[in-house]
Amino acid sequence: MDKVSLDVGERILFFTVASHFLSNFLWLIGLGYYYWFVLLSTASVVAVLALDRILVNPKGKAVLISGCDTGFGNETSKVLHKKGYHVLAGVLFEDGPGALQLKKLGIDVFHMDVTKDISMTYVEERLKAKSTQLWAIITNAGLSTFGEVEWVPIDVHEKIFSVNVIGTVRLAKAALPLLRQCGGRVITVASMLGRFGAPSRSPYSLSKWAVEGFSECLRLEMRRWGVKVIVIEPGNFVAATALYEGDAIKRQSDYMWSNMSEQVQLDYGRDYFDRQIETMTFYSKHGNKDTGPVIGTMVDAVSHTFPQTRYQVMSLGEKVKCFVSTHLPSIVFFIYSWSTPHICR
């Protein structure tokens, strides 16, 4: 049997607790508690595990993924291709090593820059050639950055937003006419920073909050067409991606410092600025270094007949932080956030 994921475990726990309360109610009106608790909780566990293992038939189904040069998109393309899906991998560099890897496997690779209008001509041609329908898109292309609000130039905000948010909208709008034909699914990639804020991550965080909001609205609009909208929220996977490879942190920090006003430089001081850069460097090398959990989640979102609306690919501590931020008073989250790491993908 496959390993039970943390998300599935959460659903089992939820229905077990619900069975407890319902059994208590039945006991109050004269029915036996233990009989009903065992019956309801067992039925819930069986139902959750059974539904989690019902998969769609990949035959005749195509998946379009953006940002396949490296990382999550590249690896997910390989896995879905191996499972029998017709994969259309959007890359920024058609002659790059990532694109060449995918081409060798027989995956359809094409140039996609999500900051520009997206033409579906190539996609439609390949769908026709392979007699497939567009079943799912994964809006994986994304950028990340860091820095406190007064440090980050507006052009950096615009660049992050144009890729992470407008790029997501562009791809969804281009693909929806095809997705509506077969009741497919839109899979957006947000972040745990789309659920709560963190110091020095405002440019990235605001873009992921926007992706969350867009996905919520689109889900309601697409309900009448049978198109599912699924959000994936990775936790700290900085070390598993190429977002800060090489001297990326130094280049970004130098650009920030050189574009600050003299007053801001004076108020914050170079020592404090350098300490924050050191903190970002530390967190870029820590956290989850295995891309497997995110790749597995993307594959699940494509292939499960009954996918979840939201997948939280996080550690238990990160999930707790999301819960505290969402459901408890702000002062509780404010206190709690100081005791946990806050740098994430």
SULUR-V233524 format. One record per residue. N is the residue number from 1. RES is the residue in one small letter. D_LAST is the distance of its C-alpha to the last C-alpha in Angstrom with 2 decimals. Layout:
# SULUR-V233524
((N/RES/D_LAST) (N/RES/D_LAST))
This chain:
# SULUR-V233524
((1/m/30.68) (2/d/26.94) (3/k/24.75) (4/v/24.18) (5/s/20.50) (6/l/19.25) (7/d/19.31) (8/v/22.89) (9/g/23.80) (10/e/22.79) (11/r/25.04) (12/i/27.84) (13/l/27.62) (14/f/27.78) (15/f/30.84) (16/t/32.45) (17/v/32.30) (18/a/33.57) (19/s/36.37) (20/h/37.32) (21/f/37.80) (22/l/39.62) (23/s/41.85) (24/n/42.67) (25/f/43.77) (26/l/45.91) (27/w/47.42) (28/l/48.43) (29/i/50.41) (30/g/52.18) (31/l/50.15) (32/g/49.00) (33/y/45.53) (34/y/44.88) (35/y/46.05) (36/w/43.77) (37/f/40.74) (38/v/41.06) (39/l/41.74) (40/l/38.92) (41/s/36.20) (42/t/37.27) (43/a/37.38) (44/s/33.87) (45/v/32.40) (46/v/34.31) (47/a/33.29) (48/v/29.53) (49/l/29.66) (50/a/31.99) (51/l/30.06) (52/d/26.84) (53/r/28.80) (54/i/30.36) (55/l/28.96) (56/v/29.90) (57/n/32.05) (58/p/30.12) (59/k/33.43) (60/g/33.61) (61/k/29.99) (62/a/27.63) (63/v/23.86) (64/l/22.34) (65/i/18.80) (66/s/17.25) (67/g/15.14) (68/c/16.94) (69/d/17.41) (70/t/14.89) (71/g/12.26) (72/f/11.97) (73/g/14.63) (74/n/16.97) (75/e/17.08) (76/t/17.40) (77/s/20.21) (78/k/22.05) (79/v/21.94) (80/l/23.13) (81/h/25.74) (82/k/27.02) (83/k/27.38) (84/g/29.62) (85/y/27.65) (86/h/28.39) (87/v/25.08) (88/l/24.73) (89/a/21.88) (90/g/21.01) (91/v/20.22) (92/l/20.35) (93/f/22.58) (94/e/25.26) (95/d/26.62) (96/g/23.43) (97/p/23.13) (98/g/20.66) (99/a/23.01) (100/l/26.04) (101/q/24.77) (102/l/24.44) (103/k/27.81) (104/k/29.51) (105/l/28.57) (106/g/30.22) (107/i/27.18) (108/d/27.78) (109/v/25.63) (110/f/25.92) (111/h/24.65) (112/m/22.29) (113/d/21.07) (114/v/19.49) (115/t/20.49) (116/k/24.07) (117/d/26.27) (118/i/25.71) (119/s/28.95) (120/m/29.35) (121/t/32.56) (122/y/31.28) (123/v/29.55) (124/e/32.79) (125/e/34.84) (126/r/32.89) (127/l/32.99) (128/k/36.73) (129/a/37.24) (130/k/35.64) (131/s/36.94) (132/t/33.59) (133/q/32.04) (134/l/28.53) (135/w/27.13) (136/a/23.40) (137/i/20.78) (138/i/17.04) (139/t/15.36) (140/n/12.60) (141/a/12.91) (142/g/10.25) (143/l/9.57) (144/s/7.41) (145/t/9.40) (146/f/10.41) (147/g/13.87) (148/e/16.19) (149/v/17.90) (150/e/21.08) (151/w/19.55) (152/v/17.64) (153/p/20.26) (154/i/20.75) (155/d/20.54) (156/v/16.88) (157/h/16.28) (158/e/18.48) (159/k/16.79) (160/i/13.28) (161/f/15.22) (162/s/17.48) (163/v/14.98) (164/n/12.47) (165/v/15.37) (166/i/18.71) (167/g/17.71) (168/t/16.92) (169/v/20.25) (170/r/22.11) (171/l/21.35) (172/a/22.14) (173/k/25.35) (174/a/26.45) (175/a/26.03) (176/l/27.28) (177/p/30.99) (178/l/30.59) (179/l/28.45) (180/r/31.06) (181/q/33.75) (182/c/32.61) (183/g/30.59) (184/g/27.31) (185/r/23.76) (186/v/20.83) (187/i/17.40) (188/t/14.61) (189/v/10.86) (190/a/9.42) (191/s/6.80) (192/m/8.07) (193/l/7.89) (194/g/10.44) (195/r/12.58) (196/f/12.77) (197/g/12.48) (198/a/11.64) (199/p/13.53) (200/s/12.54) (201/r/9.69) (202/s/12.33) (203/p/12.12) (204/y/8.65) (205/s/9.55) (206/l/12.97) (207/s/12.11) (208/k/10.34) (209/w/13.33) (210/a/15.51) (211/v/14.28) (212/e/15.07) (213/g/18.41) (214/f/19.28) (215/s/18.78) (216/e/20.96) (217/c/23.66) (218/l/23.69) (219/r/24.03) (220/l/27.16) (221/e/28.56) (222/m/28.23) (223/r/29.77) (224/r/33.25) (225/w/32.37) (226/g/30.91) (227/v/27.52) (228/k/24.65) (229/v/21.35) (230/i/18.48) (231/v/14.95) (232/i/12.16) (233/e/9.51) (234/p/6.98) (235/g/6.27) (236/n/5.14) (237/f/5.28) (238/v/4.92) (239/a/8.64) (240/a/9.24) (241/t/8.48) (242/a/10.55) (243/l/8.34) (244/y/10.01) (245/e/13.00) (246/g/16.45) (247/d/17.21) (248/a/14.41) (249/i/13.75) (250/k/17.55) (251/r/18.21) (252/q/15.94) (253/s/17.41) (254/d/20.89) (255/y/20.60) (256/m/19.64) (257/w/22.49) (258/s/24.99) (259/n/24.44) (260/m/24.84) (261/s/28.27) (262/e/30.51) (263/q/30.61) (264/v/26.86) (265/q/26.93) (266/l/29.92) (267/d/28.63) (268/y/25.37) (269/g/26.82) (270/r/25.57) (271/d/25.32) (272/y/22.85) (273/f/20.78) (274/d/20.81) (275/r/19.87) (276/q/16.68) (277/i/15.88) (278/e/16.76) (279/t/14.43) (280/m/11.42) (281/t/12.98) (282/f/13.42) (283/y/9.94) (284/s/8.85) (285/k/11.61) (286/h/11.12) (287/g/9.49) (288/n/10.02) (289/k/11.38) (290/d/12.85) (291/t/11.73) (292/g/14.74) (293/p/13.61) (294/v/11.54) (295/i/14.44) (296/g/16.94) (297/t/15.66) (298/m/15.88) (299/v/19.31) (300/d/20.35) (301/a/19.58) (302/v/21.81) (303/s/24.48) (304/h/25.14) (305/t/28.13) (306/f/26.85) (307/p/23.06) (308/q/21.21) (309/t/20.39) (310/r/16.93) (311/y/15.02) (312/q/12.79) (313/v/11.20) (314/m/10.72) (315/s/12.95) (316/l/16.06) (317/g/15.24) (318/e/12.09) (319/k/14.43) (320/v/17.07) (321/k/15.11) (322/c/14.57) (323/f/18.29) (324/v/19.41) (325/s/17.74) (326/t/19.22) (327/h/22.58) (328/l/23.78) (329/p/25.18) (330/s/22.99) (331/i/24.69) (332/v/23.57) (333/f/19.86) (334/f/20.54) (335/i/22.18) (336/y/19.81) (337/s/16.65) (338/w/18.39) (339/s/18.80) (340/t/15.24) (341/p/12.13) (342/h/9.96) (343/i/7.18) (344/c/3.77) (345/r/0.00))
